[in-house]
Amino acid sequence: MTAKFTAIFVLLILASRGAHAQSAQSREPLPKFMGREVTVTIPELDADGFFPKGPATVCVEAPPQRQCYTAPKDFGRTPSVEVIQMNQNTTALFFSAAGGGVSGWRVHYALLRPGKGKDLENLFSLELSNQSEHAFWRDTSISDSPIFVIADYVWGPDEAHYSDHRYTISAYLLMASSLIKQSNYFRDDEYMTVRHYSPEDPNILNSEKPEILARLKRVKAEREREQKDPR
């Protein structure tokens, strides 16, 4: 199932589909990020067009200096870039690249900000199946920044690869950490659905949305209670 985005700003998907595609920068027009040009390098694929021969790379060009992020080894197919509005004054690049496979594969996701030196800073790094679903939601009663939610299948007894499955739902929030002296996305809640969903169902997260948001509000309330009355 193709990963789905709730677009918050601009979505542009770059595809490399030729069986003998050569490693090259995308020639598609890309959105600017913080006034800077964005480029994506797409690796060569194997002879059958199913496995990349290396990882994809996204770069934010100079000035002031070129900064890049490279996906883990072999995550080089169909890279995509989306600009996410984090708050009124802050944006981030949501980058993904798929690994190799025929009927099933993994997809790597990263949320990037300008860092120090030549690297883009990654606010989280996740790998999900191609049967997963993800979205950014806004709910200011929970967080001032977008909530990142994902649904990924759990293989149960008597189930085949593309059978109906229960799904693990995970929600990530941008939160400050005194240990790393900066804000990052941390998993704030996770549960498994009671219902089985088809891998072709386009509305898993929307179907679970009332439960997801209710759980996050309970977690937030408990966190605030603990801050007021630490034990």
PyRosetta script that sets phi, psi and omega in degrees:
from pyrosetta import init, pose_from_sequence

init()
pose = pose_from_sequence("MTAKFTAIFVLLILASRGAHAQSAQSREPLPKFMGREVTVTIPELDADGFFPKGPATVCVEAPPQRQCYTAPKDFGRTPSVEVIQMNQNTTALFFSAAGGGVSGWRVHYALLRPGKGKDLENLFSLELSNQSEHAFWRDTSISDSPIFVIADYVWGPDEAHYSDHRYTISAYLLMASSLIKQSNYFRDDEYMTVRHYSPEDPNILNSEKPEILARLKRVKAEREREQKDPR")
pose.set_psi(1, 133.7)
pose.set_omega(1, -179.4)
pose.set_phi(2, -68.3)
pose.set_psi(2, 133.7)
pose.set_omega(2, 178.6)
pose.set_phi(3, -63.7)
pose.set_psi(3, 143.5)
pose.set_omega(3, -174.0)
pose.set_phi(4, -115.3)
pose.set_psi(4, 145.4)
pose.set_omega(4, 179.7)
pose.set_phi(5, -118.1)
pose.set_psi(5, 138.4)
pose.set_omega(5, 161.5)
pose.set_phi(6, -90.6)
pose.set_psi(6, 105.3)
pose.set_omega(6, -171.4)
pose.set_phi(7, -71.1)
pose.set_psi(7, 126.8)
pose.set_omega(7, 177.8)
pose.set_phi(8, -103.2)
pose.set_psi(8, -27.6)
pose.set_omega(8, 179.9)
pose.set_phi(9, -134.9)
pose.set_psi(9, -91.6)
pose.set_omega(9, -179.1)
pose.set_phi(10, -131.8)
pose.set_psi(10, 133.2)
pose.set_omega(10, 177.6)
pose.set_phi(11, -115.0)
pose.set_psi(11, 130.5)
pose.set_omega(11, 174.6)
pose.set_phi(12, -136.8)
pose.set_psi(12, 120.8)
pose.set_omega(12, 179.9)
pose.set_phi(13, -103.1)
pose.set_psi(13, 130.9)
pose.set_omega(13, 178.8)
pose.set_phi(14, -107.8)
pose.set_psi(14, 130.0)
pose.set_omega(14, -177.6)
pose.set_phi(15, -122.1)
pose.set_psi(15, 139.2)
pose.set_omega(15, 173.0)
pose.set_phi(16, -120.6)
pose.set_psi(16, 101.1)
pose.set_omega(16, -169.1)
pose.set_phi(17, -111.5)
pose.set_psi(17, -10.4)
pose.set_omega(17, -177.6)
pose.set_phi(18, -69.7)
pose.set_psi(18, 139.5)
pose.set_omega(18, -177.6)
pose.set_phi(19, -64.0)
pose.set_psi(19, -26.3)
pose.set_omega(19, -178.3)
pose.set_phi(20, -119.6)
pose.set_psi(20, 33.3)
pose.set_omega(20, -177.7)
pose.set_phi(21, -59.9)
pose.set_psi(21, 137.3)
pose.set_omega(21, 179.3)
pose.set_phi(22, -92.5)
pose.set_psi(22, 149.7)
pose.set_omega(22, 176.3)
pose.set_phi(23, -60.6)
pose.set_psi(23, 124.1)
pose.set_omega(23, -176.3)
pose.set_phi(24, -164.9)
pose.set_psi(24, 164.0)
pose.set_omega(24, 173.1)
pose.set_phi(25, -77.8)
pose.set_psi(25, 144.7)
pose.set_omega(25, 177.5)
pose.set_phi(26, -62.7)
pose.set_psi(26, 140.1)
pose.set_omega(26, 177.3)
pose.set_phi(27, -97.1)
pose.set_psi(27, 0.8)
pose.set_omega(27, 178.4)
pose.set_phi(28, -73.6)
pose.set_psi(28, 147.0)
pose.set_omega(28, 176.0)
pose.set_phi(29, -66.9)
pose.set_psi(29, 134.2)
pose.set_omega(29, -178.3)
pose.set_phi(30, -116.5)
pose.set_psi(30, 150.9)
pose.set_omega(30, 177.1)
pose.set_phi(31, -69.6)
pose.set_psi(31, 151.2)
pose.set_omega(31, 174.1)
pose.set_phi(32, -79.6)
pose.set_psi(32, 150.2)
pose.set_omega(32, 179.2)
pose.set_phi(33, -120.7)
pose.set_psi(33, 113.6)
pose.set_omega(33, -177.9)
pose.set_phi(34, 56.5)
pose.set_psi(34, 36.6)
pose.set_omega(34, 179.5)
pose.set_phi(35, 79.5)
pose.set_psi(35, 5.9)
pose.set_omega(35, -176.9)
pose.set_phi(36, -112.1)
pose.set_psi(36, 149.9)
pose.set_omega(36, 178.1)
pose.set_phi(37, -69.6)
pose.set_psi(37, 144.7)
pose.set_omega(37, 177.1)
pose.set_phi(38, -115.5)
pose.set_psi(38, 133.3)
pose.set_omega(38, 176.3)
pose.set_phi(39, -127.2)
pose.set_psi(39, 149.8)
pose.set_omega(39, 177.3)
pose.set_phi(40, -128.6)
pose.set_psi(40, 129.2)
pose.set_omega(40, 177.1)
pose.set_phi(41, -101.2)
pose.set_psi(41, 125.9)
pose.set_omega(41, -176.2)
pose.set_phi(42, -108.4)
pose.set_psi(42, 125.4)
pose.set_omega(42, -177.1)
pose.set_phi(43, -76.5)
pose.set_psi(43, 164.5)
pose.set_omega(43, 174.0)
pose.set_phi(44, -67.4)
pose.set_psi(44, 146.9)
pose.set_omega(44, 175.6)
pose.set_phi(45, -100.2)
pose.set_psi(45, 163.9)
pose.set_omega(45, 176.6)
pose.set_phi(46, -70.4)
pose.set_psi(46, 177.0)
pose.set_omega(46, -173.7)
pose.set_phi(47, -60.7)
pose.set_psi(47, -29.3)
pose.set_omega(47, -179.4)
pose.set_phi(48, -89.2)
pose.set_psi(48, -9.1)
pose.set_omega(48, 177.9)
pose.set_phi(49, 79.0)
pose.set_psi(49, 17.0)
pose.set_omega(49, -177.0)
pose.set_phi(50, -106.8)
pose.set_psi(50, -21.2)
pose.set_omega(50, -174.2)
pose.set_phi(51, -129.2)
pose.set_psi(51, 124.8)
pose.set_omega(51, 177.2)
pose.set_phi(52, -74.1)
pose.set_psi(52, 150.2)
pose.set_omega(52, -180.0)
pose.set_phi(53, -91.2)
pose.set_psi(53, 10.1)
pose.set_omega(53, 178.9)
pose.set_phi(54, 177.8)
pose.set_psi(54, -178.9)
pose.set_omega(54, -178.4)
pose.set_phi(55, -87.8)
pose.set_psi(55, 158.5)
pose.set_omega(55, 172.2)
pose.set_phi(56, -85.3)
pose.set_psi(56, 154.3)
pose.set_omega(56, -179.7)
pose.set_phi(57, -132.0)
pose.set_psi(57, 138.7)
pose.set_omega(57, 173.3)
pose.set_phi(58, -116.2)
pose.set_psi(58, 139.0)
pose.set_omega(58, -179.3)
pose.set_phi(59, -132.5)
pose.set_psi(59, 145.0)
pose.set_omega(59, 169.2)
pose.set_phi(60, -106.7)
pose.set_psi(60, 119.6)
pose.set_omega(60, -169.2)
pose.set_phi(61, -80.0)
pose.set_psi(61, 163.6)
pose.set_omega(61, 176.2)
pose.set_phi(62, -69.5)
pose.set_psi(62, 161.6)
pose.set_omega(62, 0.6)
pose.set_phi(63, -83.8)
pose.set_psi(63, 163.9)
pose.set_omega(63, 3.5)
pose.set_phi(64, -79.1)
pose.set_psi(64, -29.1)
pose.set_omega(64, 175.0)
pose.set_phi(65, -157.6)
pose.set_psi(65, 156.8)
pose.set_omega(65, 179.4)
pose.set_phi(66, -72.9)
pose.set_psi(66, 129.9)
pose.set_omega(66, 178.1)
pose.set_phi(67, -128.9)
pose.set_psi(67, 137.2)
pose.set_omega(67, -171.6)
pose.set_phi(68, -134.1)
pose.set_psi(68, 161.4)
pose.set_omega(68, 171.5)
pose.set_phi(69, -137.4)
pose.set_psi(69, 131.3)
pose.set_omega(69, 178.8)
pose.set_phi(70, -113.4)
pose.set_psi(70, 129.9)
pose.set_omega(70, 178.6)
pose.set_phi(71, -64.1)
pose.set_psi(71, 161.9)
pose.set_omega(71, 175.2)
pose.set_phi(72, -59.5)
pose.set_psi(72, 165.1)
pose.set_omega(72, -177.0)
pose.set_phi(73, -50.9)
pose.set_psi(73, 133.8)
pose.set_omega(73, 173.5)
pose.set_phi(74, 74.5)
pose.set_psi(74, 4.9)
pose.set_omega(74, 172.4)
pose.set_phi(75, -95.6)
pose.set_psi(75, 87.2)
pose.set_omega(75, -173.8)
pose.set_phi(76, -133.3)
pose.set_psi(76, -4.6)
pose.set_omega(76, -177.9)
pose.set_phi(77, -85.7)
pose.set_psi(77, 149.2)
pose.set_omega(77, 173.6)
pose.set_phi(78, 38.1)
pose.set_psi(78, 56.1)
pose.set_omega(78, 177.2)
pose.set_phi(79, -64.8)
pose.set_psi(79, 148.4)
pose.set_omega(79, 179.0)
pose.set_phi(80, -138.5)
pose.set_psi(80, 153.6)
pose.set_omega(80, 179.8)
pose.set_phi(81, -133.9)
pose.set_psi(81, 134.0)
pose.set_omega(81, 176.2)
pose.set_phi(82, -135.0)
pose.set_psi(82, 137.8)
pose.set_omega(82, 175.7)
pose.set_phi(83, -92.9)
pose.set_psi(83, 121.8)
pose.set_omega(83, -177.3)
pose.set_phi(84, -106.8)
pose.set_psi(84, 128.8)
pose.set_omega(84, 175.5)
pose.set_phi(85, -83.3)
pose.set_psi(85, 105.7)
pose.set_omega(85, -176.2)
pose.set_phi(86, -75.1)
pose.set_psi(86, -43.9)
pose.set_omega(86, 173.9)
pose.set_phi(87, -155.5)
pose.set_psi(87, -167.8)
pose.set_omega(87, -173.5)
pose.set_phi(88, -59.4)
pose.set_psi(88, -31.3)
pose.set_omega(88, -173.3)
pose.set_phi(89, -116.4)
pose.set_psi(89, -0.5)
pose.set_omega(89, -171.9)
pose.set_phi(90, -129.0)
pose.set_psi(90, 133.7)
pose.set_omega(90, 174.3)
pose.set_phi(91, -123.5)
pose.set_psi(91, 164.0)
pose.set_omega(91, 177.4)
pose.set_phi(92, -143.8)
pose.set_psi(92, 159.0)
pose.set_omega(92, 176.1)
pose.set_phi(93, -98.2)
pose.set_psi(93, 123.0)
pose.set_omega(93, 175.0)
pose.set_phi(94, -97.8)
pose.set_psi(94, 113.2)
pose.set_omega(94, -171.3)
pose.set_phi(95, -117.9)
pose.set_psi(95, 139.8)
pose.set_omega(95, 175.5)
pose.set_phi(96, -141.5)
pose.set_psi(96, 155.0)
pose.set_omega(96, 175.8)
pose.set_phi(97, -153.5)
pose.set_psi(97, 137.3)
pose.set_omega(97, -177.2)
pose.set_phi(98, -91.3)
pose.set_psi(98, 151.1)
pose.set_omega(98, 173.2)
pose.set_phi(99, -88.2)
pose.set_psi(99, -173.4)
pose.set_omega(99, -178.5)
pose.set_phi(100, -82.4)
pose.set_psi(100, 157.5)
pose.set_omega(100, 177.4)
pose.set_phi(101, 158.2)
pose.set_psi(101, 168.3)
pose.set_omega(101, -179.7)
pose.set_phi(102, -111.5)
pose.set_psi(102, -63.3)
pose.set_omega(102, 179.3)
pose.set_phi(103, -100.3)
pose.set_psi(103, -17.2)
pose.set_omega(103, 178.8)
pose.set_phi(104, -149.2)
pose.set_psi(104, 143.8)
pose.set_omega(104, 179.9)
pose.set_phi(105, -158.9)
pose.set_psi(105, 170.9)
pose.set_omega(105, 179.0)
pose.set_phi(106, -103.8)
pose.set_psi(106, 155.6)
pose.set_omega(106, 176.7)
pose.set_phi(107, -127.5)
pose.set_psi(107, 130.7)
pose.set_omega(107, 179.6)
pose.set_phi(108, -96.3)
pose.set_psi(108, 136.2)
pose.set_omega(108, -180.0)
pose.set_phi(109, -124.9)
pose.set_psi(109, 142.1)
pose.set_omega(109, 176.9)
pose.set_phi(110, -144.1)
pose.set_psi(110, 144.1)
pose.set_omega(110, 176.1)
pose.set_phi(111, -114.5)
pose.set_psi(111, 115.7)
pose.set_omega(111, -164.2)
pose.set_phi(112, -115.2)
pose.set_psi(112, 142.3)
pose.set_omega(112, 174.1)
pose.set_phi(113, -133.1)
pose.set_psi(113, 155.7)
pose.set_omega(113, 175.3)
pose.set_phi(114, -57.2)
pose.set_psi(114, 132.0)
pose.set_omega(114, -179.7)
pose.set_phi(115, -114.1)
pose.set_psi(115, -157.3)
pose.set_omega(115, 177.6)
pose.set_phi(116, -94.5)
pose.set_psi(116, 146.0)
pose.set_omega(116, 178.3)
pose.set_phi(117, 69.9)
pose.set_psi(117, -137.4)
pose.set_omega(117, -172.5)
pose.set_phi(118, -94.2)
pose.set_psi(118, 0.1)
pose.set_omega(118, -173.5)
pose.set_phi(119, -106.9)
pose.set_psi(119, 145.4)
pose.set_omega(119, 167.0)
pose.set_phi(120, -82.1)
pose.set_psi(120, 138.2)
pose.set_omega(120, -179.5)
pose.set_phi(121, -81.4)
pose.set_psi(121, 134.0)
pose.set_omega(121, -177.6)
pose.set_phi(122, -102.8)
pose.set_psi(122, 120.1)
pose.set_omega(122, 179.9)
pose.set_phi(123, -81.8)
pose.set_psi(123, -20.3)
pose.set_omega(123, 167.7)
pose.set_phi(124, -161.7)
pose.set_psi(124, 162.5)
pose.set_omega(124, 179.0)
pose.set_phi(125, -141.6)
pose.set_psi(125, 118.2)
pose.set_omega(125, -176.2)
pose.set_phi(126, -133.4)
pose.set_psi(126, 151.9)
pose.set_omega(126, 172.1)
pose.set_phi(127, -127.7)
pose.set_psi(127, 123.9)
pose.set_omega(127, -177.8)
pose.set_phi(128, -124.2)
pose.set_psi(128, 164.2)
pose.set_omega(128, 177.9)
pose.set_phi(129, -77.7)
pose.set_psi(129, 163.8)
pose.set_omega(129, 176.4)
pose.set_phi(130, -71.6)
pose.set_psi(130, -5.1)
pose.set_omega(130, 174.8)
pose.set_phi(131, -97.0)
pose.set_psi(131, 10.2)
pose.set_omega(131, -178.2)
pose.set_phi(132, -86.8)
pose.set_psi(132, 167.8)
pose.set_omega(132, 176.2)
pose.set_phi(133, -135.0)
pose.set_psi(133, 143.5)
pose.set_omega(133, 179.0)
pose.set_phi(134, -147.2)
pose.set_psi(134, 161.7)
pose.set_omega(134, -178.2)
pose.set_phi(135, -163.4)
pose.set_psi(135, 156.4)
pose.set_omega(135, 167.1)
pose.set_phi(136, -105.5)
pose.set_psi(136, 128.2)
pose.set_omega(136, 177.9)
pose.set_phi(137, -118.2)
pose.set_psi(137, 154.1)
pose.set_omega(137, 172.7)
pose.set_phi(138, -114.8)
pose.set_psi(138, 127.6)
pose.set_omega(138, 173.0)
pose.set_phi(139, -151.3)
pose.set_psi(139, 99.9)
pose.set_omega(139, -173.4)
pose.set_phi(140, -69.0)
pose.set_psi(140, -13.7)
pose.set_omega(140, 174.9)
pose.set_phi(141, -73.4)
pose.set_psi(141, -15.1)
pose.set_omega(141, 178.8)
pose.set_phi(142, -107.8)
pose.set_psi(142, -45.9)
pose.set_omega(142, -176.4)
pose.set_phi(143, -154.6)
pose.set_psi(143, 145.3)
pose.set_omega(143, 175.5)
pose.set_phi(144, -75.3)
pose.set_psi(144, -19.5)
pose.set_omega(144, 179.1)
pose.set_phi(145, -103.9)
pose.set_psi(145, 162.3)
pose.set_omega(145, 179.7)
pose.set_phi(146, -58.6)
pose.set_psi(146, 142.1)
pose.set_omega(146, 174.5)
pose.set_phi(147, -91.4)
pose.set_psi(147, 127.8)
pose.set_omega(147, 178.1)
pose.set_phi(148, -98.3)
pose.set_psi(148, 120.9)
pose.set_omega(148, -177.8)
pose.set_phi(149, -122.4)
pose.set_psi(149, 143.5)
pose.set_omega(149, 179.8)
pose.set_phi(150, -136.1)
pose.set_psi(150, 151.6)
pose.set_omega(150, 172.1)
pose.set_phi(151, -129.8)
pose.set_psi(151, 124.1)
pose.set_omega(151, 179.0)
pose.set_phi(152, -134.1)
pose.set_psi(152, 142.5)
pose.set_omega(152, -169.5)
pose.set_phi(153, -72.6)
pose.set_psi(153, 153.1)
pose.set_omega(153, 174.6)
pose.set_phi(154, -118.7)
pose.set_psi(154, 123.5)
pose.set_omega(154, -177.1)
pose.set_phi(155, -80.1)
pose.set_psi(155, 116.2)
pose.set_omega(155, -179.0)
pose.set_phi(156, -104.3)
pose.set_psi(156, -179.8)
pose.set_omega(156, -179.3)
pose.set_phi(157, -65.0)
pose.set_psi(157, 143.4)
pose.set_omega(157, 177.8)
pose.set_phi(158, 63.0)
pose.set_psi(158, 25.1)
pose.set_omega(158, 178.7)
pose.set_phi(159, -115.2)
pose.set_psi(159, 137.0)
pose.set_omega(159, 173.9)
pose.set_phi(160, -94.5)
pose.set_psi(160, 178.4)
pose.set_omega(160, -174.3)
pose.set_phi(161, -53.0)
pose.set_psi(161, -50.7)
pose.set_omega(161, -176.0)
pose.set_phi(162, -105.8)
pose.set_psi(162, 28.0)
pose.set_omega(162, 170.0)
pose.set_phi(163, -73.1)
pose.set_psi(163, 171.9)
pose.set_omega(163, 169.0)
pose.set_phi(164, -66.3)
pose.set_psi(164, 141.3)
pose.set_omega(164, -178.1)
pose.set_phi(165, -134.5)
pose.set_psi(165, 159.3)
pose.set_omega(165, 161.0)
pose.set_phi(166, -79.5)
pose.set_psi(166, 155.9)
pose.set_omega(166, -175.8)
pose.set_phi(167, -124.8)
pose.set_psi(167, 141.9)
pose.set_omega(167, 170.3)
pose.set_phi(168, -85.1)
pose.set_psi(168, 126.6)
pose.set_omega(168, 178.7)
pose.set_phi(169, -104.9)
pose.set_psi(169, 125.0)
pose.set_omega(169, 178.3)
pose.set_phi(170, -124.7)
pose.set_psi(170, 140.7)
pose.set_omega(170, 179.1)
pose.set_phi(171, -125.3)
pose.set_psi(171, 132.0)
pose.set_omega(171, -178.1)
pose.set_phi(172, -118.2)
pose.set_psi(172, 138.0)
pose.set_omega(172, 178.3)
pose.set_phi(173, -123.0)
pose.set_psi(173, 149.7)
pose.set_omega(173, 172.9)
pose.set_phi(174, -79.5)
pose.set_psi(174, 116.2)
pose.set_omega(174, -176.4)
pose.set_phi(175, -136.0)
pose.set_psi(175, 147.8)
pose.set_omega(175, 178.1)
pose.set_phi(176, -76.1)
pose.set_psi(176, 150.0)
pose.set_omega(176, 177.3)
pose.set_phi(177, -135.9)
pose.set_psi(177, 123.2)
pose.set_omega(177, 178.2)
pose.set_phi(178, -71.3)
pose.set_psi(178, -20.6)
pose.set_omega(178, -178.2)
pose.set_phi(179, -74.8)
pose.set_psi(179, -36.0)
pose.set_omega(179, -178.8)
pose.set_phi(180, -109.8)
pose.set_psi(180, 3.6)
pose.set_omega(180, 172.5)
pose.set_phi(181, 60.4)
pose.set_psi(181, 28.9)
pose.set_omega(181, 177.7)
pose.set_phi(182, -162.3)
pose.set_psi(182, 170.0)
pose.set_omega(182, 177.9)
pose.set_phi(183, -92.5)
pose.set_psi(183, 137.4)
pose.set_omega(183, 175.8)
pose.set_phi(184, -139.0)
pose.set_psi(184, 166.4)
pose.set_omega(184, 173.7)
pose.set_phi(185, -82.6)
pose.set_psi(185, 126.1)
pose.set_omega(185, 178.6)
pose.set_phi(186, -122.9)
pose.set_psi(186, 146.4)
pose.set_omega(186, 176.2)
pose.set_phi(187, -69.4)
pose.set_psi(187, 122.0)
pose.set_omega(187, -175.7)
pose.set_phi(188, -103.4)
pose.set_psi(188, -19.8)
pose.set_omega(188, 179.0)
pose.set_phi(189, -162.7)
pose.set_psi(189, 154.4)
pose.set_omega(189, 178.4)
pose.set_phi(190, -158.0)
pose.set_psi(190, 140.2)
pose.set_omega(190, 175.4)
pose.set_phi(191, -155.8)
pose.set_psi(191, 167.3)
pose.set_omega(191, 176.6)
pose.set_phi(192, -105.9)
pose.set_psi(192, 136.9)
pose.set_omega(192, -179.7)
pose.set_phi(193, -65.5)
pose.set_psi(193, 148.6)
pose.set_omega(193, 171.8)
pose.set_phi(194, -76.2)
pose.set_psi(194, -38.5)
pose.set_omega(194, -176.1)
pose.set_phi(195, -80.6)
pose.set_psi(195, 147.2)
pose.set_omega(195, 168.9)
pose.set_phi(196, -88.6)
pose.set_psi(196, 137.3)
pose.set_omega(196, 179.1)
pose.set_phi(197, -119.8)
pose.set_psi(197, 146.5)
pose.set_omega(197, 172.2)
pose.set_phi(198, -72.1)
pose.set_psi(198, 142.0)
pose.set_omega(198, 175.1)
pose.set_phi(199, -59.8)
pose.set_psi(199, -19.3)
pose.set_omega(199, 179.0)
pose.set_phi(200, -91.7)
pose.set_psi(200, -0.8)
pose.set_omega(200, 179.8)
pose.set_phi(201, -69.4)
pose.set_psi(201, 122.3)
pose.set_omega(201, -177.6)
pose.set_phi(202, -87.6)
pose.set_psi(202, 4.6)
pose.set_omega(202, -171.3)
pose.set_phi(203, -129.6)
pose.set_psi(203, 33.6)
pose.set_omega(203, -178.8)
pose.set_phi(204, -62.4)
pose.set_psi(204, -52.1)
pose.set_omega(204, -178.3)
pose.set_phi(205, -65.3)
pose.set_psi(205, -41.3)
pose.set_omega(205, 178.1)
pose.set_phi(206, -63.8)
pose.set_psi(206, -36.9)
pose.set_omega(206, 177.8)
pose.set_phi(207, -65.5)
pose.set_psi(207, -35.0)
pose.set_omega(207, -178.4)
pose.set_phi(208, -91.6)
pose.set_psi(208, -2.4)
pose.set_omega(208, -171.3)
pose.set_phi(209, -56.2)
pose.set_psi(209, -46.1)
pose.set_omega(209, 178.7)
pose.set_phi(210, -57.1)
pose.set_psi(210, -41.2)
pose.set_omega(210, 178.8)
pose.set_phi(211, -68.0)
pose.set_psi(211, -42.2)
pose.set_omega(211, -179.6)
pose.set_phi(212, -59.6)
pose.set_psi(212, -50.3)
pose.set_omega(212, -176.8)
pose.set_phi(213, -68.4)
pose.set_psi(213, -37.8)
pose.set_omega(213, 178.4)
pose.set_phi(214, -63.2)
pose.set_psi(214, -41.9)
pose.set_omega(214, 179.2)
pose.set_phi(215, -64.8)
pose.set_psi(215, -42.7)
pose.set_omega(215, 179.6)
pose.set_phi(216, -63.3)
pose.set_psi(216, -36.7)
pose.set_omega(216, 178.2)
pose.set_phi(217, -67.5)
pose.set_psi(217, -37.2)
pose.set_omega(217, 176.9)
pose.set_phi(218, -67.4)
pose.set_psi(218, -39.9)
pose.set_omega(218, 177.8)
pose.set_phi(219, -63.1)
pose.set_psi(219, -43.6)
pose.set_omega(219, 179.8)
pose.set_phi(220, -62.8)
pose.set_psi(220, -42.9)
pose.set_omega(220, 179.7)
pose.set_phi(221, -62.1)
pose.set_psi(221, -41.4)
pose.set_omega(221, 178.6)
pose.set_phi(222, -67.0)
pose.set_psi(222, -39.3)
pose.set_omega(222, 178.3)
pose.set_phi(223, -62.7)
pose.set_psi(223, -41.8)
pose.set_omega(223, 179.6)
pose.set_phi(224, -67.7)
pose.set_psi(224, -36.6)
pose.set_omega(224, 177.3)
pose.set_phi(225, -64.2)
pose.set_psi(225, -42.3)
pose.set_omega(225, 179.9)
pose.set_phi(226, -65.3)
pose.set_psi(226, -35.0)
pose.set_omega(226, 178.6)
pose.set_phi(227, -67.8)
pose.set_psi(227, -34.1)
pose.set_omega(227, 179.9)
pose.set_phi(228, -79.2)
pose.set_psi(228, -30.1)
pose.set_omega(228, -176.5)
pose.set_phi(229, -133.4)
pose.set_psi(229, 66.6)
pose.set_omega(229, -177.9)
pose.set_phi(230, -66.4)
pose.set_psi(230, 145.9)
pose.set_omega(230, -180.0)
pose.set_phi(231, -122.4)
pose.dump_pdb("model.pdb")
